[in-house]
Amino acid sequence: MTKGQAEAAITESLTSFKREFLGRGPKKARTYIMGDMILVRLQGVLSRAETQLSRDPEGVILLKKMRTKLIEGSGDKIKQIIFDCVGMPVATMHTDVSSRTGDSIFVFTMEGNLEQKFDG
């Protein structure tokens, strides 16, 4: 598997998971492998209700808490998805959602250098 194929597999797998888990997936998604990190950008992830909710400061706090709770509850599944795509364990996972743009970001640090794995 090449680095590009691994990035595509992560994008597809994480998008499918989000679609199944949250009932809808992102409008656009892209994955980047850089050394021992994986960055996944999901665009257009907010539902209409979430977009409406994010129009006031209290709603933003609620939205972020809800999204964080959902992701933390499925963290082991998400880490398994990444492992299945690249064959390397995830060391840490970080995520956030922008209430302004509707983008979601995942950053995974890995237990090794992925670029060496795919280039070597």
N, CA, C and O atoms as a GROMACS GRO file, in nm:
protein
  480
    1MET      N    1   0.084  -0.118   0.000
    1MET     CA    2   0.000   0.000   0.000
    1MET      C    3   0.089   0.125   0.000
    1MET      O    4   0.189   0.131   0.071
    2THR      N    5   0.051   0.224  -0.080
    2THR     CA    6   0.125   0.350  -0.085
    2THR      C    7   0.067   0.448   0.018
    2THR      O    8  -0.040   0.424   0.074
    3LYS      N    9   0.139   0.556   0.040
    3LYS     CA   10   0.092   0.660   0.131
    3LYS      C   11  -0.042   0.716   0.082
    3LYS      O   12  -0.133   0.737   0.163
    4GLY      N   13  -0.054   0.741  -0.045
    4GLY     CA   14  -0.178   0.793  -0.102
    4GLY      C   15  -0.295   0.696  -0.084
    4GLY      O   16  -0.407   0.738  -0.056
    5GLN      N   17  -0.267   0.568  -0.101
    5GLN     CA   18  -0.372   0.468  -0.081
    5GLN      C   19  -0.415   0.462   0.066
    5GLN      O   20  -0.533   0.446   0.095
    6ALA      N   21  -0.319   0.476   0.157
    6ALA     CA   22  -0.350   0.477   0.300
    6ALA      C   23  -0.434   0.600   0.334
    6ALA      O   24  -0.531   0.589   0.409
    7GLU      N   25  -0.397   0.716   0.281
    7GLU     CA   26  -0.475   0.838   0.306
    7GLU      C   27  -0.617   0.823   0.254
    7GLU      O   28  -0.712   0.862   0.322
    8ALA      N   29  -0.632   0.766   0.135
    8ALA     CA   30  -0.766   0.745   0.078
    8ALA      C   31  -0.847   0.646   0.162
    8ALA      O   32  -0.967   0.665   0.181
    9ALA      N   33  -0.784   0.541   0.212
    9ALA     CA   34  -0.852   0.441   0.294
    9ALA      C   35  -0.901   0.503   0.424
    9ALA      O   36  -1.013   0.475   0.469
   10ILE      N   37  -0.818   0.587   0.486
   10ILE     CA   38  -0.857   0.654   0.610
   10ILE      C   39  -0.976   0.747   0.584
   10ILE      O   40  -1.074   0.745   0.658
   11THR      N   41  -0.967   0.826   0.479
   11THR     CA   42  -1.074   0.919   0.444
   11THR      C   43  -1.206   0.843   0.425
   11THR      O   44  -1.308   0.881   0.483
   12GLU      N   45  -1.203   0.738   0.347
   12GLU     CA   46  -1.324   0.660   0.319
   12GLU      C   47  -1.378   0.593   0.445
   12GLU      O   48  -1.498   0.597   0.471
   13SER      N   49  -1.291   0.532   0.523
   13SER     CA   50  -1.334   0.461   0.643
   13SER      C   51  -1.390   0.555   0.749
   13SER      O   52  -1.493   0.525   0.810
   14LEU      N   53  -1.324   0.667   0.771
   14LEU     CA   54  -1.371   0.762   0.873
   14LEU      C   55  -1.502   0.829   0.827
   14LEU      O   56  -1.591   0.852   0.908
   15THR      N   57  -1.512   0.859   0.698
   15THR     CA   58  -1.636   0.917   0.644
   15THR      C   59  -1.752   0.818   0.660
   15THR      O   60  -1.861   0.857   0.700
   16SER      N   61  -1.728   0.693   0.629
   16SER     CA   62  -1.833   0.590   0.644
   16SER      C   63  -1.874   0.576   0.790
   16SER      O   64  -1.993   0.565   0.821
   17PHE      N   65  -1.775   0.576   0.879
   17PHE     CA   66  -1.806   0.565   1.021
   17PHE      C   67  -1.892   0.683   1.067
   17PHE      O   68  -1.993   0.663   1.135
   18LYS      N   69  -1.854   0.805   1.029
   18LYS     CA   70  -1.931   0.923   1.068
   18LYS      C   71  -2.074   0.915   1.014
   18LYS      O   72  -2.169   0.952   1.083
   19ARG      N   73  -2.087   0.867   0.891
   19ARG     CA   74  -2.219   0.855   0.830
   19ARG      C   75  -2.306   0.756   0.908
   19ARG      O   76  -2.423   0.783   0.935
   20GLU      N   77  -2.248   0.642   0.943
   20GLU     CA   78  -2.322   0.540   1.018
   20GLU      C   79  -2.349   0.584   1.162
   20GLU      O   80  -2.459   0.565   1.213
   21PHE      N   81  -2.249   0.643   1.227
   21PHE     CA   82  -2.258   0.677   1.368
   21PHE      C   83  -2.346   0.800   1.394
   21PHE      O   84  -2.426   0.800   1.487
   22LEU      N   85  -2.330   0.904   1.311
   22LEU     CA   86  -2.402   1.029   1.332
   22LEU      C   87  -2.521   1.047   1.238
   22LEU      O   88  -2.596   1.144   1.251
   23GLY      N   89  -2.537   0.957   1.144
   23GLY     CA   90  -2.649   0.968   1.052
   23GLY      C   91  -2.622   1.052   0.929
   23GLY      O   92  -2.705   1.062   0.840
   24ARG      N   93  -2.505   1.113   0.925
   24ARG     CA   94  -2.465   1.189   0.806
   24ARG      C   95  -2.314   1.202   0.806
   24ARG      O   96  -2.250   1.204   0.912
   25GLY      N   97  -2.260   1.212   0.689
   25GLY     CA   98  -2.115   1.226   0.676
   25GLY      C   99  -2.080   1.366   0.632
   25GLY      O  100  -2.168   1.449   0.611
   26PRO      N  101  -1.952   1.393   0.618
   26PRO     CA  102  -1.909   1.526   0.573
   26PRO      C  103  -1.937   1.545   0.424
   26PRO      O  104  -1.953   1.449   0.350
   27LYS      N  105  -1.942   1.671   0.383
   27LYS     CA  106  -1.958   1.701   0.241
   27LYS      C  107  -1.829   1.678   0.165
   27LYS      O  108  -1.830   1.644   0.047
   28LYS      N  109  -1.717   1.696   0.236
   28LYS     CA  110  -1.586   1.681   0.174
   28LYS      C  111  -1.489   1.633   0.282
   28LYS      O  112  -1.503   1.670   0.398
   29ALA      N  113  -1.392   1.551   0.245
   29ALA     CA  114  -1.296   1.499   0.343
   29ALA      C  115  -1.160   1.479   0.278
   29ALA      O  116  -1.150   1.451   0.158
   30ARG      N  117  -1.056   1.495   0.358
   30ARG     CA  118  -0.920   1.475   0.309
   30ARG      C  119  -0.830   1.433   0.424
   30ARG      O  120  -0.845   1.483   0.536
   31THR      N  121  -0.739   1.341   0.398
   31THR     CA  122  -0.645   1.292   0.498
   31THR      C  123  -0.502   1.321   0.453
   31THR      O  124  -0.470   1.311   0.335
   32TYR      N  125  -0.418   1.357   0.550
   32TYR     CA  126  -0.277   1.385   0.524
   32TYR      C  127  -0.193   1.305   0.622
   32TYR      O  128  -0.216   1.312   0.743
   33ILE      N  129  -0.096   1.230   0.573
   33ILE     CA  130   0.000   1.160   0.658
   33ILE      C  131   0.130   1.239   0.655
   33ILE      O  132   0.185   1.268   0.549
   34MET      N  133   0.177   1.275   0.777
   34MET     CA  134   0.299   1.355   0.789
   34MET      C  135   0.382   1.297   0.902
   34MET      O  136   0.350   1.316   1.019
   35GLY      N  137   0.487   1.227   0.870
   35GLY     CA  138   0.574   1.168   0.972
   35GLY      C  139   0.497   1.072   1.059
   35GLY      O  140   0.446   0.970   1.012
   36ASP      N  141   0.488   1.103   1.189
   36ASP     CA  142   0.417   1.015   1.281
   36ASP      C  143   0.276   1.067   1.313
   36ASP      O  144   0.216   1.028   1.413
   37MET      N  145   0.224   1.156   1.225
   37MET     CA  146   0.091   1.211   1.247
   37MET      C  147   0.000   1.190   1.126
   37MET      O  148   0.044   1.182   1.012
   38ILE      N  149  -0.129   1.180   1.157
   38ILE     CA  150  -0.232   1.176   1.055
   38ILE      C  151  -0.327   1.292   1.084
   38ILE      O  152  -0.375   1.306   1.197
   39LEU      N  153  -0.355   1.374   0.984
   39LEU     CA  154  -0.449   1.484   0.996
   39LEU      C  155  -0.567   1.454   0.904
   39LEU      O  156  -0.548   1.427   0.785
   40VAL      N  157  -0.687   1.458   0.959
   40VAL     CA  158  -0.807   1.435   0.879
   40VAL      C  159  -0.895   1.559   0.891
   40VAL      O  160  -0.931   1.601   1.001
   41ARG      N  161  -0.928   1.618   0.776
   41ARG     CA  162  -1.016   1.735   0.773
   41ARG      C  163  -1.148   1.695   0.709
   41ARG      O  164  -1.152   1.650   0.594
   42LEU      N  165  -1.255   1.711   0.785
   42LEU     CA  166  -1.390   1.680   0.737
   42LEU      C  167  -1.465   1.812   0.725
   42LEU      O  168  -1.478   1.885   0.824
   43GLN      N  169  -1.514   1.844   0.608
   43GLN     CA  170  -1.582   1.970   0.585
   43GLN      C  171  -1.733   1.948   0.576
   43GLN      O  172  -1.779   1.847   0.522
   44GLY      N  173  -1.808   2.043   0.628
   44GLY     CA  174  -1.953   2.035   0.620
   44GLY      C  175  -2.012   1.925   0.705
   44GLY      O  176  -2.094   1.847   0.657
   45VAL      N  177  -1.972   1.918   0.832
   45VAL     CA  178  -2.018   1.808   0.918
   45VAL      C  179  -2.141   1.843   1.001
   45VAL      O  180  -2.206   1.754   1.054
   46LEU      N  181  -2.174   1.972   1.013
   46LEU     CA  182  -2.284   2.010   1.099
   46LEU      C  183  -2.420   1.991   1.031
   46LEU      O  184  -2.437   2.019   0.913
   47SER      N  185  -2.515   1.943   1.109
   47SER     CA  186  -2.653   1.932   1.060
   47SER      C  187  -2.715   2.072   1.062
   47SER      O  188  -2.657   2.166   1.117
   48ARG      N  189  -2.832   2.086   1.003
   48ARG     CA  190  -2.900   2.216   1.006
   48ARG      C  191  -2.928   2.259   1.150
   48ARG      O  192  -2.911   2.376   1.185
   49ALA      N  193  -2.971   2.164   1.233
   49ALA     CA  194  -3.000   2.195   1.373
   49ALA      C  195  -2.874   2.241   1.446
   49ALA      O  196  -2.879   2.334   1.526
   50GLU      N  197  -2.761   2.176   1.419
   50GLU     CA  198  -2.635   2.216   1.483
   50GLU      C  199  -2.590   2.354   1.436
   50GLU      O  200  -2.538   2.432   1.515
   51THR      N  201  -2.610   2.382   1.310
   51THR     CA  202  -2.577   2.514   1.257
   51THR      C  203  -2.661   2.621   1.325
   51THR      O  204  -2.610   2.726   1.363
   52GLN      N  205  -2.789   2.593   1.340
   52GLN     CA  206  -2.878   2.686   1.409
   52GLN      C  207  -2.836   2.705   1.555
   52GLN      O  208  -2.832   2.817   1.606
   53LEU      N  209  -2.803   2.594   1.621
   53LEU     CA  210  -2.761   2.597   1.760
   53LEU      C  211  -2.634   2.680   1.778
   53LEU      O  212  -2.618   2.748   1.880
   54SER      N  213  -2.545   2.676   1.680
   54SER     CA  214  -2.416   2.743   1.693
   54SER      C  215  -2.423   2.893   1.670
   54SER      O  216  -2.321   2.961   1.667
   55ARG      N  217  -2.542   2.945   1.654
   55ARG     CA  218  -2.556   3.090   1.632
   55ARG      C  219  -2.550   3.171   1.761
   55ARG      O  220  -2.540   3.294   1.756
   56ASP      N  221  -2.556   3.105   1.875
   56ASP     CA  222  -2.538   3.179   2.000
   56ASP      C  223  -2.430   3.113   2.084
   56ASP      O  224  -2.409   2.992   2.072
   57PRO      N  225  -2.361   3.190   2.169
   57PRO     CA  226  -2.246   3.139   2.245
   57PRO      C  227  -2.278   3.014   2.329
   57PRO      O  228  -2.196   2.922   2.335
   58GLU      N  229  -2.394   3.011   2.392
   58GLU     CA  230  -2.429   2.893   2.472
   58GLU      C  231  -2.448   2.771   2.382
   58GLU      O  232  -2.414   2.659   2.420
   59GLY      N  233  -2.501   2.793   2.265
   59GLY     CA  234  -2.520   2.684   2.168
   59GLY      C  235  -2.387   2.627   2.121
   59GLY      O  236  -2.374   2.506   2.102
   60VAL      N  237  -2.290   2.714   2.102
   60VAL     CA  238  -2.155   2.670   2.061
   60VAL      C  239  -2.098   2.577   2.168
   60VAL      O  240  -2.042   2.472   2.136
   61ILE      N  241  -2.111   2.616   2.294
   61ILE     CA  242  -2.060   2.534   2.404
   61ILE      C  243  -2.130   2.399   2.405
   61ILE      O  244  -2.065   2.295   2.420
   62LEU      N  245  -2.262   2.399   2.390
   62LEU     CA  246  -2.337   2.273   2.387
   62LEU      C  247  -2.295   2.184   2.270
   62LEU      O  248  -2.275   2.064   2.286
   63LEU      N  249  -2.281   2.246   2.154
   63LEU     CA  250  -2.240   2.171   2.034
   63LEU      C  251  -2.104   2.105   2.055
   63LEU      O  252  -2.087   1.987   2.026
   64LYS      N  253  -2.008   2.180   2.105
   64LYS     CA  254  -1.874   2.126   2.125
   64LYS      C  255  -1.874   2.016   2.231
   64LYS      O  256  -1.807   1.914   2.214
   65LYS      N  257  -1.948   2.035   2.340
   65LYS     CA  258  -1.957   1.932   2.443
   65LYS      C  259  -2.019   1.804   2.388
   65LYS      O  260  -1.970   1.694   2.413
   66MET      N  261  -2.128   1.819   2.312
   66MET     CA  262  -2.195   1.702   2.255
   66MET      C  263  -2.103   1.627   2.158
   66MET      O  264  -2.090   1.505   2.166
   67ARG      N  265  -2.040   1.700   2.069
   67ARG     CA  266  -1.951   1.637   1.971
   67ARG      C  267  -1.832   1.570   2.041
   67ARG      O  268  -1.793   1.459   2.003
   68THR      N  269  -1.776   1.635   2.141
   68THR     CA  270  -1.664   1.577   2.215
   68THR      C  271  -1.706   1.449   2.284
   68THR      O  272  -1.635   1.349   2.280
   69LYS      N  273  -1.822   1.451   2.348
   69LYS     CA  274  -1.873   1.333   2.419
   69LYS      C  275  -1.896   1.217   2.321
   69LYS      O  276  -1.861   1.103   2.352
   70LEU      N  277  -1.953   1.245   2.206
   70LEU     CA  278  -1.978   1.140   2.106
   70LEU      C  279  -1.847   1.078   2.057
   70LEU      O  280  -1.836   0.956   2.045
   71ILE      N  281  -1.749   1.162   2.028
   71ILE     CA  282  -1.621   1.113   1.977
   71ILE      C  283  -1.546   1.036   2.084
   71ILE      O  284  -1.491   0.930   2.057
   72GLU      N  285  -1.544   1.089   2.207
   72GLU     CA  286  -1.475   1.018   2.315
   72GLU      C  287  -1.537   0.881   2.339
   72GLU      O  288  -1.467   0.785   2.368
   73GLY      N  289  -1.668   0.873   2.326
   73GLY     CA  290  -1.737   0.745   2.345
   73GLY      C  291  -1.707   0.643   2.237
   73GLY      O  292  -1.724   0.523   2.258
   74SER      N  293  -1.663   0.690   2.124
   74SER     CA  294  -1.631   0.599   2.013
   74SER      C  295  -1.482   0.601   1.980
   74SER      O  296  -1.442   0.556   1.872
   75GLY      N  297  -1.400   0.652   2.071
   75GLY     CA  298  -1.257   0.665   2.047
   75GLY      C  299  -1.188   0.534   2.013
   75GLY      O  300  -1.103   0.530   1.924
   76ASP      N  301  -1.223   0.427   2.084
   76ASP     CA  302  -1.160   0.297   2.056
   76ASP      C  303  -1.193   0.249   1.916
   76ASP      O  304  -1.107   0.193   1.848
   77LYS      N  305  -1.316   0.270   1.872
   77LYS     CA  306  -1.357   0.230   1.736
   77LYS      C  307  -1.281   0.311   1.631
   77LYS      O  308  -1.235   0.257   1.530
   78ILE      N  309  -1.269   0.442   1.655
   78ILE     CA  310  -1.198   0.528   1.560
   78ILE      C  311  -1.050   0.488   1.552
   78ILE      O  312  -0.994   0.482   1.443
   79LYS      N  313  -0.988   0.463   1.666
   79LYS     CA  314  -0.848   0.419   1.666
   79LYS      C  315  -0.832   0.286   1.594
   79LYS      O  316  -0.731   0.264   1.527
   80GLN      N  317  -0.930   0.198   1.606
   80GLN     CA  318  -0.925   0.070   1.535
   80GLN      C  319  -0.935   0.091   1.384
   80GLN      O  320  -0.869   0.022   1.306
   81ILE      N  321  -1.019   0.185   1.343
   81ILE     CA  322  -1.031   0.218   1.200
   81ILE      C  323  -0.896   0.263   1.145
   81ILE      O  324  -0.853   0.218   1.039
   82ILE      N  325  -0.829   0.350   1.219
   82ILE     CA  326  -0.697   0.398   1.174
   82ILE      C  327  -0.597   0.283   1.169
   82ILE      O  328  -0.523   0.269   1.072
   83PHE      N  329  -0.596   0.199   1.274
   83PHE     CA  330  -0.505   0.083   1.275
   83PHE      C  331  -0.532  -0.008   1.156
   83PHE      O  332  -0.438  -0.054   1.091
   84ASP      N  333  -0.658  -0.034   1.126
   84ASP     CA  334  -0.694  -0.122   1.013
   84ASP      C  335  -0.646  -0.064   0.880
   84ASP      O  336  -0.612  -0.139   0.789
   85CYS      N  337  -0.642   0.068   0.869
   85CYS     CA  338  -0.600   0.133   0.744
   85CYS      C  339  -0.449   0.138   0.727
   85CYS      O  340  -0.400   0.129   0.615
   86VAL      N  341  -0.374   0.153   0.837
   86VAL     CA  342  -0.229   0.173   0.824
   86VAL      C  343  -0.145   0.066   0.893
   86VAL      O  344  -0.024   0.061   0.873
   87GLY      N  345  -0.208  -0.020   0.973
   87GLY     CA  346  -0.133  -0.127   1.039
   87GLY      C  347  -0.039  -0.080   1.148
   87GLY      O  348   0.062  -0.145   1.176
   88MET      N  349  -0.072   0.033   1.210
   88MET     CA  350   0.011   0.086   1.318
   88MET      C  351  -0.081   0.142   1.426
   88MET      O  352  -0.181   0.207   1.394
   89PRO      N  353  -0.048   0.118   1.554
   89PRO     CA  354  -0.134   0.170   1.662
   89PRO      C  355  -0.132   0.322   1.674
   89PRO      O  356  -0.030   0.387   1.649
   90VAL      N  357  -0.246   0.376   1.714
   90VAL     CA  358  -0.259   0.519   1.743
   90VAL      C  359  -0.209   0.544   1.886
   90VAL      O  360  -0.249   0.473   1.978
   91ALA      N  361  -0.123   0.642   1.903
   91ALA     CA  362  -0.076   0.680   2.036
   91ALA      C  363  -0.174   0.776   2.101
   91ALA      O  364  -0.215   0.756   2.216
   92THR      N  365  -0.213   0.882   2.029
   92THR     CA  366  -0.310   0.979   2.081
   92THR      C  367  -0.404   1.024   1.970
   92THR      O  368  -0.372   1.020   1.852
   93MET      N  369  -0.523   1.069   2.013
   93MET     CA  370  -0.623   1.121   1.919
   93MET      C  371  -0.674   1.254   1.973
   93MET      O  372  -0.707   1.267   2.091
   94HIS      N  373  -0.679   1.353   1.885
   94HIS     CA  374  -0.728   1.486   1.922
   94HIS      C  375  -0.831   1.528   1.817
   94HIS      O  376  -0.814   1.499   1.698
   95THR      N  377  -0.937   1.596   1.860
   95THR     CA  378  -1.039   1.638   1.765
   95THR      C  379  -1.104   1.768   1.809
   95THR      O  380  -1.107   1.801   1.927
   96ASP      N  381  -1.157   1.840   1.712
   96ASP     CA  382  -1.235   1.961   1.739
   96ASP      C  383  -1.326   1.986   1.620
   96ASP      O  384  -1.303   1.938   1.510
   97VAL      N  385  -1.432   2.064   1.646
   97VAL     CA  386  -1.524   2.104   1.540
   97VAL      C  387  -1.538   2.255   1.545
   97VAL      O  388  -1.546   2.314   1.653
   98SER      N  389  -1.543   2.317   1.429
   98SER     CA  390  -1.562   2.461   1.421
   98SER      C  391  -1.710   2.490   1.403
   98SER      O  392  -1.772   2.445   1.306
   99SER      N  393  -1.766   2.565   1.496
   99SER     CA  394  -1.906   2.602   1.485
   99SER      C  395  -1.925   2.710   1.378
   99SER      O  396  -2.037   2.732   1.330
  100ARG      N  397  -1.818   2.777   1.342
  100ARG     CA  398  -1.825   2.883   1.241
  100ARG      C  399  -1.824   2.827   1.099
  100ARG      O  400  -1.904   2.868   1.015
  101THR      N  401  -1.732   2.732   1.073
  101THR     CA  402  -1.718   2.680   0.936
  101THR      C  403  -1.785   2.544   0.915
  101THR      O  404  -1.812   2.505   0.802
  102GLY      N  405  -1.812   2.473   1.024
  102GLY     CA  406  -1.869   2.339   1.011
  102GLY      C  407  -1.766   2.234   0.977
  102GLY      O  408  -1.800   2.122   0.937
  103ASP      N  409  -1.638   2.268   0.992
  103ASP     CA  410  -1.530   2.172   0.968
  103ASP      C  411  -1.496   2.098   1.097
  103ASP      O  412  -1.510   2.152   1.207
  104SER      N  413  -1.453   1.975   1.081
  104SER     CA  414  -1.406   1.894   1.193
  104SER      C  415  -1.266   1.847   1.160
  104SER      O  416  -1.236   1.811   1.047
  105ILE      N  417  -1.180   1.846   1.262
  105ILE     CA  418  -1.041   1.803   1.244
  105ILE      C  419  -1.011   1.690   1.341
  105ILE      O  420  -1.049   1.695   1.458
  106PHE      N  421  -0.942   1.589   1.291
  106PHE     CA  422  -0.887   1.484   1.374
  106PHE      C  423  -0.736   1.486   1.355
  106PHE      O  424  -0.687   1.495   1.242
  107VAL      N  425  -0.662   1.476   1.464
  107VAL     CA  426  -0.517   1.460   1.457
  107VAL      C  427  -0.483   1.335   1.536
  107VAL      O  428  -0.518   1.323   1.654
  108PHE      N  429  -0.416   1.243   1.471
  108PHE     CA  430  -0.372   1.119   1.536
  108PHE      C  431  -0.220   1.120   1.540
  108PHE      O  432  -0.156   1.144   1.438
  109THR      N  433  -0.161   1.093   1.656
  109THR     CA  434  -0.018   1.067   1.661
  109THR      C  435  -0.003   0.917   1.669
  109THR      O  436  -0.079   0.848   1.737
  110MET      N  437   0.095   0.867   1.598
  110MET     CA  438   0.111   0.723   1.583
  110MET      C  439   0.231   0.672   1.663
  110MET      O  440   0.317   0.749   1.706
  111GLU      N  441   0.235   0.543   1.680
  111GLU     CA  442   0.346   0.480   1.752
  111GLU      C  443   0.461   0.445   1.658
  111GLU      O  444   0.524   0.341   1.673
  112GLY      N  445   0.486   0.531   1.563
  112GLY     CA  446   0.594   0.511   1.467
  112GLY      C  447   0.578   0.609   1.353
  112GLY      O  448   0.478   0.680   1.344
  113ASN      N  449   0.677   0.613   1.265
  113ASN     CA  450   0.677   0.704   1.152
  113ASN      C  451   0.611   0.638   1.032
  113ASN      O  452   0.663   0.542   0.977
  114LEU      N  453   0.496   0.690   0.993
  114LEU     CA  454   0.421   0.631   0.882
  114LEU      C  455   0.488   0.657   0.748
  114LEU      O  456   0.484   0.572   0.659
  115GLU      N  457   0.549   0.773   0.733
  115GLU     CA  458   0.615   0.802   0.606
  115GLU      C  459   0.726   0.703   0.578
  115GLU      O  460   0.743   0.660   0.464
  116GLN      N  461   0.801   0.665   0.681
  116GLN     CA  462   0.905   0.563   0.663
  116GLN      C  463   0.842   0.431   0.626
  116GLN      O  464   0.897   0.358   0.543
  117LYS      N  465   0.730   0.399   0.684
  117LYS     CA  466   0.662   0.273   0.655
  117LYS      C  467   0.619   0.267   0.508
  117LYS      O  468   0.636   0.164   0.442
  118PHE      N  469   0.564   0.376   0.457
  118PHE     CA  470   0.514   0.375   0.320
  118PHE      C  471   0.620   0.406   0.217
  118PHE      O  472   0.609   0.361   0.103
  119ASP      N  473   0.724   0.481   0.254
  119ASP     CA  474   0.829   0.513   0.159
  119ASP      C  475   0.939   0.407   0.155
  119ASP      O  476   1.010   0.392   0.056
  120GLY      N  477   0.950   0.333   0.266
  120GLY     CA  478   1.060   0.239   0.274
  120GLY      C  479   1.016   0.105   0.252
  120GLY      O  480   1.098   0.012   0.256
   0.00000   0.00000   0.00000
